């Protein structure tokens, strides 16, 4: 591996958490190996490490050294061969390993065979008993004039409609029971989905009048005995869905919001001042980082009853109600690049570019 390529997977302890998340997004490997100026291995930082740090501290500020793992696994160059690589990945769930010299200087990084990863994903049935609700009743006004002709769920991303991509992603985790809430151009959506040759169950939930981003859930007759997953129909979440569900159960949340990092650059020089209008410092185009609501949730079944029947009611209303009643509402943070939103034209273009680059890679 050339130095330029190697540097994609390396970080230093002076980097911030936000900078690390951006680097991990770009390298598409889920990890940074932390090294000193001589590339000596001193730690590792995964997207999972960052997630746990954000959940624990509730902050986005901080340095890598506060969240990194200080004893990462590695292989010595002098002992490395095909057999040691094979044995390493057979006995570890790690997706990569650095190769170091006798001074622990990183000279290469080896990645698990992608075919082996795909075999594991095919056998994942972790969501086989979990109901998936896709909210597909909106008009998609932000995408006019497209949505005057075709409903938002059927707008193609590449050559596949967004709703079919959402279904396919949940299917990778064994999901087999879907509820799709419909209103605007519902017959067109049903017609398309009915023509798919699928081996899973699709149930249609039809609104007579728009009921908001949560109200139509109460139109479902079935009583659930497990947490349910609810997602908007105009987003793609690129992360481990099984891990989201396990996180929800581990932290005993009433509701978990999948939240994404969002970085916004202020396009001006920002002035910091003190008493009497004295300038204390200036920042040129600073970046503000915060967590946003992606539109994907896990909700415990008993709290569905808190959604009123036949009323306009949004997911934010349910969240506010749970918080006021002292139920635990948690987050599952993901990186900015793991959240793809089709709600606006520029974001739709980014979604297509991201999906296309993943296919090519």
N, C-alpha and C positions, 0 to 999 in steps of 0.2 A: 504494500500500500504506500503510495506516494505521500510526502509530507503534507501537501495541500489537502489530500483526501483525509489523512489521519487527523488533521486539525479540526475537521468537522465534528469529531467525537470527543474533543478535549476541551476542558474548561480550567479556570484557575480560581483560587479561593477568594479573589477580589471581586468576582462577578456577583451580581445581585440575583435573587431568585427569579425575577422577571426576565433578566437577560439569559439565565439558564433555560427557562421554559422556551424562549424564542430560539435558542440554539438547538434544543432537543426537537422542536417543531421542524426546523430546517433539515436536520440530519435524518429524521424519520426512523430513528433507531430506538427511541424511548430512553436513552441514557447518555450521560456525559461521564467521561473518566477525568478526574481532577488530577492535575499534574503541576509541578513547579516549573520554573523557567528552563530547567534542563530536561523537561518531560518525565521527571521521576514520578511514578504513580503514588498518589497520597490519598486517594479516595474515589468514590463514585457517587453519582446522583441520578436517580431515575425519575420519571414523571410521577411514579408512585411515592417516592420520597418527598417530592415537592407537595403532592396532594396531602400527605399526612402532616407535613409541616404547616400548611395553610389551615387545615382543620384544627390542629392543636393550638395554633397561635391566633388564628383569625386575622392574620396580617399578610400583606403581599411584600412589604419591605423586608429587607434582611439580606444577608450574604450567604453564599453557597455553603460555607463552612458550618453554618448553623443547622443545615439540613442533610448534609452529605453523610454517606456511610464510609467509615474510616478504614475498614478492613476488607476491601473488595478482593474477589478471587482473581488469580492471574496464572499464566503458564510461563515458565522460563524458556527462553529461546533455545538454550542448549539441550533441553529435554523435549522440545516440541517436534511432533511429527503427526502424520495422519491418525495413528492409533491413539495418541494422547488426546488429540482433538475429539475423536469419536468417543473415547471413554469419558471425557469431561462432560460433553453434552448429554451423554447417556445417564450420567449420575447427577446432573444439575438441571434445573428448569430455566437457567439463565439463557438469554438469547445471544449473548456475545461474551467474549473474554479477551482481555489484552495480553499480548505477548511482550515480555520484558527481558532486558539483558540482566547480567549479574548485579548491576547497580539499580535495578528496578526502573530503568528508563524504558518508556513505552516505544516499541519499534513497529508494532503492528496490532491490529484488532481483528479477531476472527468472529464471524457471525454464524449462528446456527443455520443449518440447511433449511431454506424456506419451504421446501417440499414437506419436510417433517412437521413444520408448524401448521401447514395446511391440513395435514392428516389429523392433527390434534383438533383443529377447529371443526372438521367435518363430524367428529364424534361428540361434540359438545351438545348436551341436552339439558343444560342447567335451567333454561326457561321453559321447559316443555309443559309445565303445569301452571305457568303464570299468564294470566289474561293480559293482552296488549290492546290498549284503546288508542286509536289514531283519530285525532280531531280534524275532520276534513270537510267541515260545513261552511267555512268562510268564503267570501266572495273574492278575496285576493285583490283588493282595490289598488294596492301598491304596484301591482303588475299589469295594470291597464296599459295598452289595449289588449294584451294577450288574453287576459281572463274574461274579456267580453265574448271571446270565441270558444275558448277551452277552459275548463275548470282548473284551478291551481294544482290540485293533486295530480293532474294528467300532463302538466307541463314537463316536457322531456329535459332531463339533465344528461347530456350526451344523446344517447338513443333510447334511454329508458325513463319512463315517467317517475317523478319523485316518489310517489306513493309506492310504486313497485320496488324502488330501491330501499325504502324504509322496511317494507315487508321482508325483503331478502336479507337485510342485516339482522333482523330479529330471528329469522329462520336459521342463521348460522349458529344461534345459541339454542336451537331446538324449539323455539316458540311455535305453537300449533293452533292457538285459538286467538283470533283477532276480532275486535269490534271496531267498526269504522262509522263514525258519526257523519251524517250527510245532510245537506240542505241545498246549496246552490248547485245547479246542474247535476243533481244527484243521479238521474237516469243515465247520463253519459258516463259517470264514474262507475256505476254498477255494471253497465254494459261492458266496459273495458275489463273490469276485474273478473267478471263471469266468464270471459273468454280465455283467461289464463288457465293453463293446465297445472293445478297446484294440488299438493297433498296435505293441505292444512285447511282449517275452518275459518271462513269469513262470515261474520254476522253484521248486517247493516242496521244502523240505528238512525232513523229518519226524523229530523226536526220539521215541524210545520212552520214554526217561526224561529228565528235565530235565538239561541239561549246562552250565548257567551261561550267562553273557552272551557267551562266546566258544566254548565247547566244540562247539556245533552247526556251527560253520564247517567243522570237519574232516569233517563228513558230506557235504560237497560233493565230488563226484567230479572235477569239472573242475579242471584246472591253469591257473592264471592267469599271464599274462605282463605284466600291468600292475599298478600299485597298485590296491587295491580300497577302496571306501568302505563302512563299516559304520555303521549307525545303529539306535538303539532305535526301537521302534514307537510310543512315547508322547510324542515330542517333535517340535516344529517349529523349524527354524533359519531365521531370516529374514536371510539374507545372500547374498553372491554365491558360489555353489558352485564356479564356475569358478575364482575367486580362491583359494579354499581349496586346490583341487587344484594350482594353479600355485605357491602358497606351499609346499606339501609338497615339490614337486620342486625348487624354487629352493633351499631350505634343506637339501636332501638328507637329509631325515628318514627314519628307519626306520618311524616311526609318528608321526602328528600327531593331537593331541587338540584338537577344537574346544572351547574353554573360554569361559565367560561370566563377565562381571563380576557380582558379587553384593554388594549393599549391605545390611547388617544394622544396624538401629538398636538400641542398648542402651537399654532403656526406663527407665533410672535415671540419676541423676547419678553420674558416675564420679569417684572420689577418687584423686589421685596423691599419694603420700607419700614421705618420705625418712627418714633415720635418726631413731630415737627416736620414731617415730610422728607426726612433724610433717607436716601437710598442706602440700604445695607448690602444688597447684592443683586445680581441679575442672572437669569438663566435664559439661554438661547434655545427656544423651541423645546421646552421640557416635555417629557412623556408622563402622562397620568395613567396609572393602572388601577383597574377595579374589576370586580366580578359581576357578571350579568346573568340574568335568567335566560336559559336557552330555550325553554318551552318543553322540556322533558322532565317527568316526575315519577316518583314511586310513592304510592299512597296506600296506607293500611286500609283494608276493606271496610272496617267499622266506621271510618270517617266519611265514607261516601254518603251516609245518612245526613251529614251536615250540609249537603248541597240541597237547597230547596227545590221542590218539584215545580215545573212549569213556570220558572222565573229565569230572567237573565242573570247569570251568575258566572263569574270568572274565576280562574284558578287563583288569581291574586286575592279574591274575596275569601276563598277557602283557606288560603295561607294565613291571611289576617285573622280569620276566625280561630284557627288552631292556635296561633300565637297568643291571642287574647285569652284563650281558655287554658293556657299554660301547657299545651302539648309541645313536644319536641319537634321542631322543624329544622332539618339539617341541610347541608350542601354536600355535593360531590363535585369538587372542582376539576375542570379539564383545561387544557391549554387553548389558546386562542385559535390555533390552526386546526384543532380537533372539532371545532364547531363551524358547520357550514349552513348558512341561512339563505334560502331562496327568496326571501321576502322583498328584495329590491334588485334592480337590474345589475348593478355592479357586483353585489354579493352572489347573484346567480352565475355571473361570469366566473367569479373566483371558484365557486363550487364545481363548475364544469372543468376548469383548469386543474383543480386538485384531484378530481376523480380521474381525469385523463392521464395525469402524471403518474398516479398510482398504478394504472393499468399498464402503462409503458414500462414502469420500473419492475 
